[in-house]
Amino acid sequence: ELPERAKFNTKKNDIIVSRLKGKINFSIILEDDIIVSNGFIVLRPKSYTDALIIFGNLFKNNFYIQHRSLVTGSIMETISDNDFLNIYINNNIDIEKCNKIVRALIILKEELSYN
């Protein structure tokens, strides 16, 4: 019994990025079977290293500029899947720094879990 906008079932290490113009929300998924709305683009990198490279790029101003320039529409400006997949990703990212960020997110998730 999911809402109409709950469209995507994610897997661990997928990356989600908001489609809407404005502040760009994004995250790396830390566990399987998280449902996200169609307000996000779901990226499924081929490897963990690829996930770190993509994730690292999302923090960069260059990504923000590209995302913002590709949104279209009049009421709710969004970026299409095709346009999103054509955004330039810089491979020259500090992988270890991105890995530290992900490990910190895992620690936060574990500390905040009520299981």
NUDRENSE-538991 format. One line per field, with one value per atom (N, C-alpha, C, CB): chain; residue number from 1; atom name; x, y, z. Coordinates in steps of 0.02 Angstrom, whole numbers, padded with zeros to 5 digits. Atoms other than C-alpha are relative to their C-alpha. Last residue first. Glycine has a CB too. Layout:
ch = c(A_...)
i = c(NUM_...)
at = c(CA_...)
east = c(X_...)
north = c(Y_...)
up = c(Z_...)
***
This chain:
ch = c(A_A_A_A_A_A_A_A_A_A_A_A_A_A_A_A_A_A_A_A_A_A_A_A_A_A_A_A_A_A_A_A_A_A_A_A_A_A_A_A_A_A_A_A_A_A_A_A_A_A_A_A_A_A_A_A_A_A_A_A_A_A_A_A_A_A_A_A_A_A_A_A_A_A_A_A_A_A_A_A_A_A_A_A_A_A_A_A_A_A_A_A_A_A_A_A_A_A_A_A_A_A_A_A_A_A_A_A_A_A_A_A_A_A_A_A_A_A_A_A_A_A_A_A_A_A_A_A_A_A_A_A_A_A_A_A_A_A_A_A_A_A_A_A_A_A_A_A_A_A_A_A_A_A_A_A_A_A_A_A_A_A_A_A_A_A_A_A_A_A_A_A_A_A_A_A_A_A_A_A_A_A_A_A_A_A_A_A_A_A_A_A_A_A_A_A_A_A_A_A_A_A_A_A_A_A_A_A_A_A_A_A_A_A_A_A_A_A_A_A_A_A_A_A_A_A_A_A_A_A_A_A_A_A_A_A_A_A_A_A_A_A_A_A_A_A_A_A_A_A_A_A_A_A_A_A_A_A_A_A_A_A_A_A_A_A_A_A_A_A_A_A_A_A_A_A_A_A_A_A_A_A_A_A_A_A_A_A_A_A_A_A_A_A_A_A_A_A_A_A_A_A_A_A_A_A_A_A_A_A_A_A_A_A_A_A_A_A_A_A_A_A_A_A_A_A_A_A_A_A_A_A_A_A_A_A_A_A_A_A_A_A_A_A_A_A_A_A_A_A_A_A_A_A_A_A_A_A_A_A_A_A_A_A_A_A_A_A_A_A_A_A_A_A_A_A_A_A_A_A_A_A_A_A_A_A_A_A_A_A_A_A_A_A_A_A_A_A_A_A_A_A_A_A_A_A_A_A_A_A_A_A_A_A_A_A_A_A_A_A_A_A_A_A_A_A_A_A_A_A_A_A_A_A_A_A_A_A_A_A_A_A_A_A_A_A_A_A_A_A_A_A_A_A_A_A_A_A_A_A)
i = c(115_115_115_115_114_114_114_114_113_113_113_113_112_112_112_112_111_111_111_111_110_110_110_110_109_109_109_109_108_108_108_108_107_107_107_107_106_106_106_106_105_105_105_105_104_104_104_104_103_103_103_103_102_102_102_102_101_101_101_101_100_100_100_100_99_99_99_99_98_98_98_98_97_97_97_97_96_96_96_96_95_95_95_95_94_94_94_94_93_93_93_93_92_92_92_92_91_91_91_91_90_90_90_90_89_89_89_89_88_88_88_88_87_87_87_87_86_86_86_86_85_85_85_85_84_84_84_84_83_83_83_83_82_82_82_82_81_81_81_81_80_80_80_80_79_79_79_79_78_78_78_78_77_77_77_77_76_76_76_76_75_75_75_75_74_74_74_74_73_73_73_73_72_72_72_72_71_71_71_71_70_70_70_70_69_69_69_69_68_68_68_68_67_67_67_67_66_66_66_66_65_65_65_65_64_64_64_64_63_63_63_63_62_62_62_62_61_61_61_61_60_60_60_60_59_59_59_59_58_58_58_58_57_57_57_57_56_56_56_56_55_55_55_55_54_54_54_54_53_53_53_53_52_52_52_52_51_51_51_51_50_50_50_50_49_49_49_49_48_48_48_48_47_47_47_47_46_46_46_46_45_45_45_45_44_44_44_44_43_43_43_43_42_42_42_42_41_41_41_41_40_40_40_40_39_39_39_39_38_38_38_38_37_37_37_37_36_36_36_36_35_35_35_35_34_34_34_34_33_33_33_33_32_32_32_32_31_31_31_31_30_30_30_30_29_29_29_29_28_28_28_28_27_27_27_27_26_26_26_26_25_25_25_25_24_24_24_24_23_23_23_23_22_22_22_22_21_21_21_21_20_20_20_20_19_19_19_19_18_18_18_18_17_17_17_17_16_16_16_16_15_15_15_15_14_14_14_14_13_13_13_13_12_12_12_12_11_11_11_11_10_10_10_10_9_9_9_9_8_8_8_8_7_7_7_7_6_6_6_6_5_5_5_5_4_4_4_4_3_3_3_3_2_2_2_2_1_1_1_1)
at = c(N_CA_C_CB_N_CA_C_CB_N_CA_C_CB_N_CA_C_CB_N_CA_C_CB_N_CA_C_CB_N_CA_C_CB_N_CA_C_CB_N_CA_C_CB_N_CA_C_CB_N_CA_C_CB_N_CA_C_CB_N_CA_C_CB_N_CA_C_CB_N_CA_C_CB_N_CA_C_CB_N_CA_C_CB_N_CA_C_CB_N_CA_C_CB_N_CA_C_CB_N_CA_C_CB_N_CA_C_CB_N_CA_C_CB_N_CA_C_CB_N_CA_C_CB_N_CA_C_CB_N_CA_C_CB_N_CA_C_CB_N_CA_C_CB_N_CA_C_CB_N_CA_C_CB_N_CA_C_CB_N_CA_C_CB_N_CA_C_CB_N_CA_C_CB_N_CA_C_CB_N_CA_C_CB_N_CA_C_CB_N_CA_C_CB_N_CA_C_CB_N_CA_C_CB_N_CA_C_CB_N_CA_C_CB_N_CA_C_CB_N_CA_C_CB_N_CA_C_CB_N_CA_C_CB_N_CA_C_CB_N_CA_C_CB_N_CA_C_CB_N_CA_C_CB_N_CA_C_CB_N_CA_C_CB_N_CA_C_CB_N_CA_C_CB_N_CA_C_CB_N_CA_C_CB_N_CA_C_CB_N_CA_C_CB_N_CA_C_CB_N_CA_C_CB_N_CA_C_CB_N_CA_C_CB_N_CA_C_CB_N_CA_C_CB_N_CA_C_CB_N_CA_C_CB_N_CA_C_CB_N_CA_C_CB_N_CA_C_CB_N_CA_C_CB_N_CA_C_CB_N_CA_C_CB_N_CA_C_CB_N_CA_C_CB_N_CA_C_CB_N_CA_C_CB_N_CA_C_CB_N_CA_C_CB_N_CA_C_CB_N_CA_C_CB_N_CA_C_CB_N_CA_C_CB_N_CA_C_CB_N_CA_C_CB_N_CA_C_CB_N_CA_C_CB_N_CA_C_CB_N_CA_C_CB_N_CA_C_CB_N_CA_C_CB_N_CA_C_CB_N_CA_C_CB_N_CA_C_CB_N_CA_C_CB_N_CA_C_CB_N_CA_C_CB_N_CA_C_CB_N_CA_C_CB_N_CA_C_CB_N_CA_C_CB_N_CA_C_CB_N_CA_C_CB_N_CA_C_CB_N_CA_C_CB_N_CA_C_CB_N_CA_C_CB_N_CA_C_CB_N_CA_C_CB_N_CA_C_CB_N_CA_C_CB_N_CA_C_CB_N_CA_C_CB_N_CA_C_CB_N_CA_C_CB)
east = c(00010_00832_00027_00034_00034_00818_-00013_-00065_00047_00945_-00029_00035_00069_01023_-00052_-00010_00011_01196_-00072_00047_-00001_01196_-00015_00068_00058_01142_-00004_00001_00059_01271_-00063_-00007_-00004_01408_-00061_00065_00016_01355_00000_00050_00073_01355_-00023_-00021_00030_01532_-00076_00022_-00008_01586_-00031_00074_00048_01511_00005_00011_00066_01606_-00052_-00017_00007_01767_-00069_00055_00010_01744_-00008_00059_00070_01723_-00016_-00014_00041_01889_-00074_00013_-00004_01973_-00042_00073_00039_01910_00001_00026_-00036_01977_-00042_00015_00032_01895_00043_-00074_-00055_01980_-00029_00042_-00029_01846_00055_00026_-00073_01747_00027_00023_-00025_01567_00076_-00028_-00070_01491_00019_00045_-00039_01301_00072_-00031_-00051_01233_00040_-00033_-00052_01139_00054_-00032_-00040_01042_00058_-00043_-00044_00985_00045_-00041_-00049_00917_00049_-00035_-00049_00832_00056_-00034_00019_00747_00054_-00014_-00049_00783_-00022_00072_-00036_00640_00049_-00050_-00057_00556_00039_00045_-00050_00392_00057_-00031_00027_00274_00050_-00068_00023_00359_-00024_-00054_00068_00466_-00019_-00009_00048_00649_-00069_00000_00070_00801_-00045_-00010_00036_00965_-00073_00036_00008_01053_-00042_00068_00043_01023_-00013_00031_00068_01096_-00048_-00003_00027_01250_-00073_00043_00010_01282_-00031_00068_00058_01256_-00015_00014_00060_01376_-00063_00000_00007_01512_-00063_00062_00037_01484_-00012_00038_-00037_01544_-00046_00043_-00018_01461_00030_00049_00061_01374_00012_-00047_00018_01542_-00062_-00011_-00046_01596_-00016_00071_00019_01441_00044_00007_00062_01479_-00020_-00058_-00016_01659_-00062_00027_-00036_01608_00017_00064_00048_01477_00034_-00031_00040_01605_-00050_-00036_-00044_01720_-00037_00064_-00002_01577_00044_00025_-00043_01552_-00004_00074_-00023_01434_00043_00040_-00068_01342_00021_00049_-00025_01152_00070_-00048_-00059_01085_00026_00056_-00037_00908_00057_-00045_-00031_00837_00040_00045_-00072_00726_00019_00021_-00032_00554_00075_-00024_-00024_00493_00025_-00056_00050_00484_00030_-00031_-00005_00602_-00050_00072_00044_00580_00007_-00075_00027_00727_-00042_00059_00073_00749_-00026_-00026_00046_00935_-00072_00006_00028_01043_-00048_-00035_-00042_01158_-00027_00008_00044_01086_00044_-00048_-00019_01199_-00041_00079_-00025_01112_00026_-00055_-00027_01055_00025_00058_-00005_00959_00025_-00068_-00004_00991_00010_00057_-00047_00930_-00001_-00016_-00008_00837_00054_-00066_-00044_00770_00003_-00024_00026_00688_00054_-00045_00011_00756_-00016_-00055_00063_00827_-00002_-00013_-00009_00974_-00067_00054_00061_00979_00015_-00059_-00002_01135_-00065_00062_00032_01132_00007_-00076_-00048_01260_-00030_00055_-00058_01138_00049_00034_-00046_00988_00058_00027_-00072_00839_00039_00022_-00028_00655_00076_-00028_-00063_00588_00021_00053_-00011_00411_00061_00005_-00051_00337_00013_-00023_-00067_00246_00056_00009_-00013_00080_00071_-00049_00026_00083_00020_00024_-00045_00125_-00034_00065_00042_00000_00044_-00048)
north = c(00073_-00086_-00031_-00032_00019_00100_-00074_00037_00057_00153_-00018_-00062_-00025_00325_-00055_00050_-00034_00260_00022_00059_00049_00136_00031_-00035_00044_00267_-00050_-00035_-00038_00389_-00041_00062_-00006_00257_00039_00035_00066_00217_00002_-00054_00008_00402_-00068_00006_-00042_00417_-00005_00074_00035_00269_00040_-00014_00056_00356_-00039_-00047_-00029_00517_-00056_00047_-00021_00420_00030_00052_00061_00334_00016_-00049_00020_00504_-00063_-00012_-00050_00562_-00019_00071_00014_00401_00048_00003_00060_00421_-00013_-00061_00030_00599_-00058_00053_-00012_00633_-00034_-00026_-00020_00646_00024_00057_00060_00547_00017_-00046_-00004_00707_-00062_00065_00024_00669_-00001_-00071_00019_00769_-00019_00059_-00045_00769_-00027_00006_-00034_00669_00051_00035_00048_00544_00031_-00059_00016_00688_-00046_-00031_-00057_00750_-00015_00064_-00004_00577_00058_00009_00054_00553_00008_-00069_00065_00723_-00052_00006_00024_00869_-00069_-00003_00063_00954_-00016_-00058_00011_01125_-00061_00062_00037_01110_-00017_-00065_00002_01243_-00034_-00036_-00065_01298_-00001_00025_00000_01156_00068_-00053_-00032_01121_-00004_-00033_00008_01078_00039_00025_00051_01063_-00009_-00065_-00022_01223_-00048_00009_-00059_01185_00022_00058_00021_01011_00059_-00024_00041_01074_-00020_-00064_-00043_01215_-00040_00031_-00044_01100_00043_00045_00041_00970_00043_-00057_00017_01100_-00042_-00036_-00054_01165_-00014_00066_-00051_00998_00051_-00033_-00054_00895_00060_-00026_-00033_00782_00058_-00050_-00053_00741_00039_-00030_-00057_00645_00058_-00023_-00033_00533_00062_-00049_-00037_00493_00040_-00048_-00053_00446_00043_-00030_-00052_00349_00059_-00028_-00034_00251_00058_-00050_-00044_00211_00039_-00041_-00056_00143_00049_-00026_-00045_00037_00061_-00036_00022_-00038_00050_-00008_00069_-00035_-00026_-00002_00006_00120_-00074_00037_00064_00110_-00010_-00059_00022_00287_-00065_00054_00053_00325_-00021_-00060_00044_00492_-00050_00041_00014_00566_-00040_-00037_-00065_00647_-00006_00038_-00016_00475_00072_-00012_-00027_00434_00014_00065_-00072_00321_00023_00021_-00025_00146_00076_-00020_-00065_00075_00025_00050_-00005_-00110_00064_-00058_00019_-00136_00017_-00075_00067_-00039_-00015_-00008_00041_00113_-00070_00034_00047_00213_-00050_-00037_00067_00358_-00047_-00013_00045_00523_-00064_-00017_00063_00675_-00042_00013_00050_00836_-00065_-00011_00069_00977_-00046_-00009_00037_01146_-00074_00008_-00028_01224_-00037_-00001_-00058_01140_00027_00054_-00068_00972_00053_00010_-00024_00802_00075_-00039_-00033_00754_00027_00056_-00071_00635_00031_00016_-00035_00455_00075_-00015_-00071_00349_00031_00036_-00042_00160_00072_-00019_-00038_00088_00034_-00045_-00029_-00038_00029_-00053_00049_-00068_00037_-00047_-00008_00041_-00058_00065_00042_00010_00001_-00074_00034_00153_-00039_00050_00037_00215_-00046_00047_00047_00289_-00050_-00038_-00025_00433_-00046_00068_-00001_00339_00022_00047_-00057_00306_-00003_00066_-00057_00130_00058_-00020_-00059_00000_00063_00000)
up = c(00000_00840_00063_-00060_-00061_00874_00005_00006_00006_00746_00068_-00031_-00002_00772_-00006_-00054_-00064_00818_00007_00006_-00053_00673_00068_00002_00007_00548_00056_-00068_-00020_00613_-00004_-00043_-00073_00600_00026_00022_-00027_00422_00076_-00026_00007_00378_00028_-00075_-00052_00448_-00003_-00009_-00064_00340_00057_00014_-00001_00188_00065_-00060_-00007_00226_00005_-00059_-00070_00254_00013_00018_-00040_00086_00074_-00011_00010_00003_00040_-00075_-00035_00080_-00007_-00028_-00071_00024_00041_00024_-00017_-00153_00075_-00038_-00056_-00173_00028_00057_-00065_-00341_00054_00002_-00044_-00511_00067_-00033_-00031_-00604_00050_-00053_-00003_-00639_00037_00037_-00065_-00685_-00003_00017_-00004_-00828_00072_-00025_-00042_-00830_00004_00072_00040_-00977_00040_-00058_00018_-00868_-00044_-00037_-00059_-00791_-00018_00055_-00015_-00960_00059_00013_00054_-01005_00012_-00066_-00007_-00837_-00051_-00006_00028_-00854_00013_-00076_00049_-00738_-00024_00031_-00015_-00650_-00055_00009_00045_-00641_00022_-00001_-00039_-00547_-00047_00033_-00068_-00616_00047_00002_-00023_-00777_00072_-00045_-00025_-00840_00026_00054_00044_-00871_00032_-00070_-00020_-00767_-00048_00073_00039_-00863_00021_00006_00069_-00804_-00042_-00033_00003_-00620_-00072_00040_-00019_-00633_-00010_00074_00054_-00726_00014_-00008_00059_-00602_-00057_-00022_-00013_-00452_-00061_00061_00006_-00522_00008_00053_00071_-00550_-00011_-00025_00031_-00372_-00074_00008_00037_-00305_-00032_-00053_-00046_-00168_-00036_00053_-00020_-00295_00048_00032_00048_-00373_00021_-00068_-00010_-00218_-00046_-00012_-00062_-00229_00013_00059_00012_-00411_00061_-00020_00048_-00372_-00014_-00066_-00035_-00216_-00046_00030_-00044_-00312_00037_00051_00042_-00447_00041_-00055_00019_-00312_-00044_-00035_-00057_-00243_-00015_00063_-00055_-00415_00057_-00025_00012_-00564_00057_-00065_00025_-00501_-00006_00047_-00024_-00481_-00030_-00020_00037_-00494_00030_-00001_-00034_-00436_-00046_00018_00050_-00492_00040_-00051_00000_-00359_-00061_00064_-00004_-00361_00001_00061_00067_-00417_-00004_-00051_00046_-00234_-00068_00029_00008_-00138_-00053_-00021_00052_-00067_-00003_00014_-00020_00031_-00059_00019_-00004_-00006_00033_00038_00054_00025_00017_-00013_-00009_00148_-00058_00068_-00044_00153_00011_00066_-00036_00007_00038_-00049_00019_-00043_00043_00008_-00051_-00026_-00034_00051_00025_-00122_00058_-00050_-00053_-00102_-00031_00037_00023_-00224_00059_-00053_-00041_-00164_-00020_00076_-00067_-00307_00037_00039_-00002_-00462_00071_-00050_00001_-00435_00001_00059_00068_-00486_-00002_-00033_00014_-00317_-00071_00050_00009_-00318_-00017_-00055_00020_-00257_-00002_00048_-00016_-00256_-00024_-00031_00050_-00250_00024_-00011_00040_-00130_-00062_-00022_-00035_-00054_-00051_00045_-00028_-00166_00034_-00056_00007_-00206_00029_00032_-00052_-00239_-00010_-00003_00009_-00342_00061_-00019_00062_-00367_00000_-00055_-00024_-00210_-00057_00066_00014_-00297_00024_00032_00072_-00306_-00016_-00035_00037_-00118_-00074_00032_00005_-00060_-00038_-00035_00000_00000_00000_00061)
***
